[in-house]
Amino acid sequence: MASIKNLKKDIDYIVSEIISDCYIYLYFNNNANEDKVINIISKSVELRNDLFHRTNNPEKNTEKKVSKQHYKNIYKDLLENSDNLFGQLSSLSK
């Protein structure tokens, strides 16, 4: 990972893609499954807030390896949770 700045940009980009896909789904499906889609949107906002909190508040006085692993775990959580949310949305459209 290049920098914390790029991590934050990735978090914002991926979460905004989830949210925009949810709104596109609602638009093209005449608000079908609206409660479930709103739930996916709220989970994605919670994910963004949690990841930003973890990014902005790392453990103090840690070794470089520990700090690097901390940010790798954040990135891993971003990818796993976003894949899960995209999967939930795609299961609604089947």
C-alpha positions as CSV (number, residue, x, y, z in Angstrom):
1,M,0.0,0.0,0.0
2,A,1.4,3.4,-1.0
3,S,-0.1,5.7,1.6
4,I,-2.9,6.3,4.1
5,K,-4.2,9.0,1.7
6,N,-4.7,6.4,-1.1
7,L,-6.3,4.0,1.4
8,K,-8.9,6.6,2.3
9,K,-9.5,7.3,-1.4
10,D,-10.0,3.6,-2.0
11,I,-12.4,3.3,1.0
12,D,-14.5,6.3,-0.3
13,Y,-14.5,5.0,-3.9
14,I,-15.6,1.5,-3.1
15,V,-18.3,2.5,-0.7
16,S,-19.6,5.1,-3.1
17,E,-19.8,2.5,-5.8
18,I,-21.9,0.2,-3.5
19,I,-24.2,3.1,-2.7
20,S,-24.6,4.2,-6.3
21,D,-25.3,0.6,-7.4
22,C,-28.0,0.4,-4.7
23,Y,-29.7,3.5,-6.1
24,I,-29.4,2.3,-9.6
25,Y,-31.1,-1.0,-8.5
26,L,-33.9,1.0,-6.9
27,Y,-34.4,3.2,-9.9
28,F,-34.6,0.4,-12.5
29,N,-36.6,-2.0,-10.3
30,N,-39.3,0.5,-9.2
31,N,-38.2,0.5,-5.6
32,A,-38.5,-3.3,-5.3
33,N,-36.9,-4.7,-2.1
34,E,-36.5,-1.1,-0.9
35,D,-36.0,-2.1,2.8
36,K,-33.2,-4.6,2.0
37,V,-31.4,-2.1,-0.3
38,I,-31.6,0.6,2.4
39,N,-30.1,-1.9,4.8
40,I,-27.2,-2.5,2.4
41,I,-26.7,1.3,2.1
42,S,-26.6,1.7,5.9
43,K,-24.2,-1.2,6.3
44,S,-21.9,0.4,3.7
45,V,-21.9,3.7,5.5
46,E,-21.2,2.0,8.8
47,L,-18.3,0.1,7.0
48,R,-16.9,3.4,5.7
49,N,-17.1,5.1,9.1
50,D,-15.5,2.1,10.9
51,L,-12.6,1.9,8.4
52,F,-12.0,5.6,8.5
53,H,-11.9,5.4,12.3
54,R,-9.5,2.6,12.2
55,T,-7.3,4.4,9.6
56,N,-7.3,7.7,11.5
57,N,-6.6,6.1,14.9
58,P,-3.9,3.5,14.7
59,E,-2.2,2.2,17.8
60,K,0.4,4.5,19.2
61,N,4.1,3.7,19.6
62,T,4.1,0.5,17.5
63,E,6.8,-1.0,15.4
64,K,6.8,-0.4,11.7
65,K,5.8,-4.0,10.9
66,V,2.8,-3.8,13.3
67,S,1.7,-0.6,11.8
68,K,2.0,-1.9,8.3
69,Q,0.0,-5.0,9.2
70,H,-2.7,-2.8,10.7
71,Y,-3.3,-1.0,7.4
72,K,-3.1,-4.3,5.5
73,N,-5.9,-5.6,7.7
74,I,-8.0,-2.5,7.1
75,Y,-7.6,-3.0,3.3
76,K,-8.4,-6.7,3.6
77,D,-11.6,-5.9,5.6
78,L,-12.6,-3.3,3.0
79,L,-12.4,-5.9,0.2
80,E,-14.1,-8.7,2.1
81,N,-17.0,-6.5,3.4
82,S,-17.5,-4.7,0.1
83,D,-17.6,-8.1,-1.8
84,N,-20.2,-9.3,0.7
85,L,-22.3,-6.1,0.2
86,F,-22.1,-6.4,-3.6
87,G,-23.1,-10.0,-3.2
88,Q,-26.2,-9.1,-1.2
89,L,-27.2,-6.6,-3.8
90,S,-26.7,-9.0,-6.7
91,S,-28.7,-11.7,-4.9
92,L,-31.6,-9.2,-4.9
93,S,-31.5,-8.7,-8.6
94,K,-31.7,-12.4,-9.4
